[in-house]
């Protein structure tokens, strides 16, 4: 039976949150010659309490051997890592990572709560996890599924989530990034990350914009197109063939890009009244996080102006 001591295991973990720059950080880190990250961005191996949600996804590793196989191609001079945003939400991942790799480095990314929930909701709609396109109604109807996936407010427990890692790892092994810093000074933030990981921070890394937030144009159209591409009957095969045939005529646009343009549009302007309500709702958490990190996020995120 495969054990942690017999195989190459990750040296660092990007633990979340989603829609906070984790995918961009993953893409930029894996472009560094001294860093290896597998093609599968989110193995989700340590989030065992969330398996009810994604345990059935066949592309995820189902055994420890399959998980460690992801890191086998790493070169002798490379450090290895993975990026699973579910690890910050998971209540058990921190402890399990610490048991497997007590010397591991941890990177968490946090985003202003109201903006985070808005962006997360749009992604869950795009991924067919959430079927309510209106954020206010989705929040009012949030319900605890088997893994609490649609419990939006439960995700805004930043201090509790960070404390789980600080309880099992020394502070110097946990790096907490703020999404705004990543956007405002990408190069400087990346140099700090590379120094934290102990690799050459002078290697130039091109900025990456990954997973831009989009709005689903029509849930019905989205389901129709997805069904056509997943189907096996002659009608769906004909639909796919027609789209593929049209793609080269559209100025060389790729099939993937064509589908995105057909299905998605830029997000509508945010509901400022709802954003204000969310900031009032989560102001206490932002105050607590500011105290916990020793950084005035209340002012930086505009929560000092909340009634």
Long-range contacts (C-beta under 8 A, 24 or more apart in sequence): 2-63, 2-64, 2-65, 2-68, 3-64, 4-64, 4-68, 4-100, 4-101, 7-65, 7-68, 7-71, 7-72, 8-68, 8-71, 8-72, 8-74, 8-80, 9-68, 9-71, 9-80, 9-100, 9-101, 10-71, 10-80, 10-81, 10-82, 10-101, 10-104, 11-79, 11-80, 11-81, 11-101, 11-103, 11-104, 11-105, 11-197, 12-79, 12-80, 12-81, 12-104, 12-105, 12-106, 12-107, 12-197, 13-81, 13-82, 13-83, 13-84, 13-87, 13-97, 13-104, 13-105, 13-106, 13-107, 14-81, 14-82, 14-83, 14-84, 14-85, 14-107, 14-109, 15-84, 15-85, 15-87, 15-88, 15-93, 15-94, 15-106, 15-107, 15-108, 15-165, 16-84, 16-85, 16-86, 16-87, 16-88, 16-89, 16-108, 16-109, 17-85, 17-88, 17-89, 17-108, 17-109, 17-110, 17-111, 17-116, 17-155, 18-85, 18-86, 18-120, 18-123, 19-111, 19-116, 19-119, 19-120, 19-123, 19-211, 19-213, 20-85, 20-109, 20-110, 20-111, 20-116, 20-179, 21-109, 21-111, 21-177, 21-179, 21-182, 21-183, 22-83, 22-85, 22-109, 23-83, 23-210, 23-211, 24-182, 24-207, 24-208, 24-209, 24-210, 24-211, 25-83, 25-107, 25-109, 25-177, 25-182, 25-193, 26-83, 26-210, 27-208, 27-210, 28-190, 28-205, 28-206, 28-207, 28-208, 29-81, 29-193, 29-197, 31-205, 31-206, 32-194, 32-199, 32-200, 32-203, 32-205, 33-78, 33-203, 34-77, 34-78, 34-79, 34-199, 34-200, 34-203, 35-78, 35-79, 35-80, 35-81, 35-197, 35-199, 36-71, 36-73, 36-74, 36-75, 36-78, 36-79, 36-80, 36-81, 37-80, 37-81, 37-82, 37-83, 38-70, 38-71, 38-73, 38-82, 40-70, 41-82, 41-83, 41-84, 42-82, 42-83, 42-84, 42-85, 42-86, 43-67, 43-70, 43-82, 43-84, 44-84, 44-86, 44-87, 45-84, 46-84, 46-87, 46-90, 46-92, 46-93, 46-96, 46-97, 46-100, 47-84, 47-86, 47-87, 47-89, 47-90, 47-92, 47-93, 48-90, 48-92, 48-93, 48-96, 49-90, 49-91, 49-92, 49-93, 49-147, 50-86, 50-89, 50-90, 50-147, 52-146, 52-147, 53-145, 53-146, 53-147, 53-149, 54-86, 79-197, 79-198, 79-199, 81-105, 81-197, 88-161, 89-154, 89-155, 89-161, 91-164, 94-164, 94-165, 94-167, 94-168, 94-169, 95-164, 95-168, 97-168, 98-168, 98-169, 102-168, 102-169, 103-173, 104-169, 104-173, 105-173, 105-174, 105-175, 105-196, 105-197, 106-165, 106-169, 106-173, 106-174, 106-175, 107-175, 107-177, 107-193, 107-196, 108-161, 108-162, 108-165, 108-174, 108-175, 108-176, 108-177, 109-176, 109-177, 109-178, 109-179, 109-182, 110-158, 110-176, 110-177, 110-178, 110-179, 110-289, 111-178, 111-179, 111-180, 112-179, 112-180, 112-286, 112-297, 112-301, 112-302, 113-156, 113-278, 113-279, 113-282, 113-285, 113-286, 114-275, 114-278, 114-279, 114-282, 115-275, 116-155, 116-156, 116-179, 117-152, 117-153, 117-155, 117-156, 117-278, 118-270, 118-275, 119-213, 120-152, 120-155, 121-152, 122-213, 122-214, 122-215, 122-216, 122-267, 123-211, 123-213, 124-149, 124-150, 125-216, 125-219, 126-214, 126-216, 126-264, 128-222, 128-223, 128-226, 131-219, 133-216, 133-219, 135-271, 135-274, 136-271, 136-274, 153-281, 156-282, 156-285, 157-285, 158-285, 158-288, 158-289, 158-292, 159-285, 159-288, 159-289, 159-292, 162-292, 163-292, 176-293, 178-295, 178-297, 178-300, 180-300, 180-301, 213-267, 214-260, 214-264, 214-265, 214-266, 214-267, 215-264, 215-265, 215-266, 215-267, 215-268, 216-263, 216-264, 217-262, 217-263, 217-264, 217-265, 218-263, 221-262, 221-263, 222-263, 225-259, 225-262, 225-263, 276-306, 276-307, 279-303, 279-306, 280-306, 280-307
